[in-house]
């Protein structure tokens, strides 16, 4: 504004030239600001869309990882149960359980222990080994021996009871591990 007053004092022509110059500068500055505001809005909108996209992808990835973890837990425990049930079934069907009692009990303990440690290693891969308890192998071992050497049961009843008892017990273990896993992981 000071330049305009100075140019008017020197004459009208320089005043008009300075006035036109100031108007052009003001228009250019306004356009620059308008473009800057427009660019800022576009950048902000782009970041908002990118953020929502990343949220969507991340949520799917986390949900997929959680589902995979659940499947890993269930499948590991079911493999543990099936291996033990298969061995106990073959013992009941093929062996004379009264003559080989010491050997059978030792083999059952060995099978339960080895499958427990296989389960432990699988859970270790998922950083869940702290959730399984060593008492579980003792419980499973005792249940199998108790059913095999229960003279009140027929062969078929022993097979049925082993299958049911171990599957129910392992389903309980799965529930415990999954509850602890989902409580502490989140």
GIFENPE-V303822 format. One record per backbone hydrogen bond with DSSP energy under -1.0 kcal/mol. CO is the residue of the C=O (numbers start at 0). NH is the residue of the N-H. If there is no record, write none. Layout:
CO/NH
CO/NH
This chain:
0/4
1/5
2/6
3/7
4/8
5/9
6/10
10/14
11/15
12/16
13/17
14/18
15/19
16/20
17/21
18/22
19/23
20/24
21/25
22/26
23/27
24/28
25/29
26/30
27/31
28/32
29/33
30/34
31/35
32/36
33/37
34/38
35/39
36/40
37/41
38/42
39/43
40/44
41/45
42/46
43/47
44/48
45/49
46/50
47/51
48/52
49/53
50/54
51/55
52/56
53/57
54/58
55/59
56/60
57/61
58/62
59/63
60/64
61/65
62/66
63/67
64/68
65/69
66/70
67/71
68/72
69/73
70/74
71/75
72/76
73/77
74/78
75/79
76/80
77/81
78/82
79/83
80/84
81/85
82/86
83/87
84/88
85/89
86/90
87/91
88/92
89/93
90/94
94/96
95/99
99/103
100/104
101/105
102/106
103/107
104/108
105/109
106/110
107/111
108/112
109/113
110/114
111/115
112/116
113/117
114/118
115/119
116/120
117/121
118/122
119/123
120/124
122/127
123/126
127/130
132/135
134/138
135/139
136/140
137/141
138/142
139/143
140/144
141/145
142/146
143/147
144/148
146/149
149/152
153/157
154/158
155/159
156/160
157/161
158/162
159/163
160/164
161/165
162/166
163/167
164/168
165/169
166/170
167/171
168/172
169/173
170/174
171/175
172/176
173/177
174/178
175/179
176/180
177/181
178/182
179/183
180/184
